[in-house]
Amino acid sequence: MCIGGSPAYATPQRETAAFQDAPPVVTGKQTGVENPKDTKKVTEELKIKRQKKEGTYVDPNLQRTEELLTRRGGGNKTAQQKANLARNKQKAKNLAKARISRKSRMSGSRSSKTR
């Protein structure tokens, strides 16, 4: 037997909007219209309009571009940084060439021993 109030699941909780003056969510279909509007698109436009009005809108295209630039280490580099990158790239090439030549020498000596 329960003592106290009713259980929490007895009263359905209403969804609250992200902000007080939230745009409506457009649902349903238009009938009898030549070019019906896409309800998802309209809802998204209203959301973007509200965010721009509040000053919280971030253009997804610009945000994606900035992420790509920062992730790849883009941006302005100093002369020293450019020199370090070039030196590291050349060092990696030299090591790769040495590895390949070492492998070819080893495989050549093995094949002569097996004959």
C-alpha atoms as one frame of an Amber mdcrd trajectory, in Angstrom:
protein
   0.000   0.000   0.000   1.311   3.427  -0.962   1.523   6.230   1.485   1.712
   9.690   0.038   0.796  11.022  -3.374   0.035   9.369  -6.657   2.817   7.716
  -8.632   4.838   9.844 -11.053   3.655   7.923 -14.106   0.008   8.768 -13.418
   0.384  12.383 -14.551   1.901  12.779 -18.022   4.657  15.354 -18.227   4.310
  17.975 -20.927   7.347  18.651 -23.104   8.781  22.082 -22.474  10.226  24.177
 -25.268  13.909  25.043 -25.402  12.972  28.693 -24.853   9.873  30.606 -23.861
   8.958  32.053 -27.269   9.608  28.839 -29.234   8.460  28.569 -32.859   5.660
  26.106 -33.517   6.325  22.644 -34.852   4.572  22.347 -38.192   2.931  18.983
 -38.861   0.378  17.568 -41.264  -0.057  17.788 -45.020  -1.518  20.401 -47.289
  -4.357  19.227 -49.486  -5.738  20.899 -52.562  -2.521  22.879 -53.135  -0.396
  22.642 -56.266   2.973  22.900 -54.496   2.581  21.757 -50.871   5.239  22.959
 -48.404   7.554  20.515 -46.689   6.646  20.659 -42.985  10.096  19.597 -41.772
  11.690  22.333 -43.836   9.281  24.978 -42.510   9.912  23.898 -38.906  13.660
  24.098 -39.471  13.346  27.560 -41.043  11.350  28.790 -38.042  13.972  27.356
 -35.681  16.818  29.048 -37.574  14.912  32.336 -37.654  14.477  32.183 -33.856
  18.160  31.365 -33.300  19.225  34.287 -35.507  16.930  36.593 -33.558  18.519
  35.412 -30.280  22.030  35.539 -31.713  22.743  31.846 -31.069  22.685  30.665
 -34.701  25.858  29.080 -36.058  25.937  28.378 -39.783  26.588  24.622 -40.135
  28.610  25.111 -43.341  30.994  27.541 -41.662  31.242  25.383 -38.559  32.156
  22.306 -40.631  34.794  24.264 -42.551  36.357  25.552 -39.348  36.440  22.040
 -37.876  38.207  20.693 -40.944  40.765  23.481 -40.902  41.569  23.170 -37.222
  41.648  19.378 -37.244  44.187  19.229 -40.046  46.377  21.836 -38.470  45.468
  24.477 -41.025  45.998  28.131 -40.551  49.052  30.347 -40.696  52.354  28.718
 -39.908  55.610  30.395 -39.027  58.723  29.904 -41.140  60.183  27.668 -38.423
  57.092  25.451 -38.395  57.193  25.120 -42.193  60.885  24.217 -42.057  60.216
  21.588 -39.371  57.419  20.045 -41.430  59.615  19.909 -44.553  62.501  18.373
 -42.572  60.219  15.731 -41.044  58.761  14.868 -44.447  62.234  14.473 -45.965
  63.370  12.350 -43.021  60.358  10.054 -43.475  61.146   9.663 -47.193  64.782
   8.810 -46.448  63.793   6.217 -43.853  61.319   4.630 -46.260  63.976   4.427
 -49.018  66.445   2.838 -46.590  63.832   0.286 -45.518  63.052  -0.616 -49.125
  66.719  -0.973 -50.082  67.367  -3.091 -46.973  64.470  -5.386 -47.886  65.665
  -5.754 -51.479  69.213  -6.615 -50.324  67.864  -9.190 -47.881  65.565 -10.822
 -50.407  68.368 -10.918 -53.006  70.756 -12.685 -50.627  68.087 -15.199 -49.617
  67.304 -16.181 -53.169  70.987 -16.823 -53.951  71.348 -19.001 -50.851  68.385
 -21.182 -51.762  69.727 -21.973 -55.261
